[in-house]
Amino acid sequence: MANTKALSKEERKKSKRTARKKQAPKKPREHARGSKTRKVAKMTRGTAKR
């Protein structure tokens, strides 16, 4: 993306939007978002009871 320091807010928004449209489309996700994160809080709950 070009340097947008000299542009006004509206021009900056337009240039960012056109830059986004030029990007290659992202591939679809293989798994749901956050499904592979470890559930650490739930795992440690068992030790707190002892």
TARADA-V792099 format. One record per residue. RES is the residue in one letter. PSI is psi in radians with two decimals (NA if undefined). NEAR is the number of other C-alpha atoms within 12 Angstrom. Layout:
((RES:PSI:NEAR) (RES:PSI:NEAR))
This chain:
((M:2.54:16) (A:2.91:11) (N:2.15:12) (T:0.32:16) (K:-0.64:12) (A:-0.25:10) (L:2.72:14) (S:3.03:12) (K:-0.77:12) (E:-0.73:12) (E:-0.65:15) (R:-0.74:18) (K:-0.74:16) (K:-0.77:16) (S:-0.64:20) (K:-0.68:19) (R:-0.74:14) (T:-0.62:14) (A:-0.67:16) (R:-0.69:14) (K:-0.49:13) (K:-0.37:12) (Q:2.67:11) (A:2.50:8) (P:2.48:8) (K:2.56:10) (K:2.64:7) (P:2.70:8) (R:2.51:9) (E:-0.48:10) (H:2.86:10) (A:2.62:9) (R:2.28:9) (G:0.04:10) (S:-0.41:10) (K:0.03:10) (T:2.56:10) (R:2.37:10) (K:1.28:11) (V:-0.73:11) (A:-0.71:11) (K:-0.57:10) (M:-0.68:11) (T:-0.21:12) (R:-0.57:11) (G:-0.61:10) (T:-0.43:10) (A:-0.48:9) (K:-0.46:7) (R:NA:6))
